[in-house]
Amino acid sequence: MTAIDDRRLVALTTELVSHPSLPGAEGNVAEAIKQAITQLDFDEVSIDELGNVVAIRRAESGSGTLLFDGHIDTVSPGNHDLWSGDPHTVIERDGKLIGRGVADMKGAIAAMMLGLSSVPRSELSADIVLSCSVCEEAVEGVALGTVLDHNPADIVIIAESTECELAIGQRGRGELLVETFGSAAHSSTPHLGVNSVKHMAKVISRLSEMEPPHHPRLGYGVMEVTDVKSNPYPGLSVIPEHCAATFDRRLLVGEMEDDILASLQPALDEVRAEIPELQVQVSIPRTDVTTFPGTPLIAPKFSPAWLFEEDHPAVRAALDALEKGNVGTTTRTYSFCTNGSESAGRRNIPTLGYGPGSEEQAHRVDEYVEIEQLVRAAQGYAALARGLGAGIV
Ligand SMILES: [Zn+2]
């Protein structure tokens, strides 16, 4: 088993957590990661146009490229008073680290840095790319896409939390913007206008009745309304002329933008039959974030699902590699969405998930990860670097 210095791993995780890094504001943590990587045994490290930190370690022999990805942005800690301490100062207690991003996913970044650099080059089965990517919390997959454009990979490992089990898939996530259009009038004479909010109420009610599709391994393609906004807002004695609602739709394997938009039409046609003057439109909104180097990141809010079978060569090789590294495990799936939506969902590159800690810790107050999980993950990354090369896929 690879020897990992647990105190060094704790110190590195603590350092990364000390730099707040909301999406588009990862500059300080990116620089800290780059500096730390220059002290480790990597061949190259650079920061690309979106701010992704990309490090490369070349194998002496071996074939192809194995890419490990973790995101370096976090969600906001919210109200600091609800935390046991400052969310950006790691607290160590009962074998756990507590702080914003320890589990999602700066602990995993530290574990990859130390685990991947611990393997002698003569034992690497492929060239290693370590992708520390930005803006995952704003939109999954897009920043990893840029890393993959520059560094084509044969297999991708997503380091989001799996409790050191092997994730073989996930549901995707798409946002749907539903808009109804009416016409304004004074609310004392509503018959002179068309009330877009009343129409939206019918639309939401009908869409909420839709039966979600089901996948035996990934579960239901649930759809839930997450916000509603009328215009003008606030409305003062006026019939609202425009109403917009956002739906979050969890996606199953193979469901792409056009499929989802088309799946809503029969339900909308029913509402149209009931309200002939209904004007309704559905679209997929776009994320528009300015990354810290200044490059805009614009992408549809649509991250597809993916799943590899238990007998896929990459899955079998990964399970074997982890077994050989004395960190043997079984398969599972993610319940949330990850950057694997890009590598597997859009590019069909064999992709697996492996990371420390529980996905339930993501986005929580007093988010924590066990130090034992960080060490085990670092050993797992080392084992995967020894056992996964282009030869197996
Ligand atoms: Zn995450």
Residues whose N, C-alpha, C, O or C-beta is under 5 A from the ligand:
A	BS01	ZN	D104 M105 E160
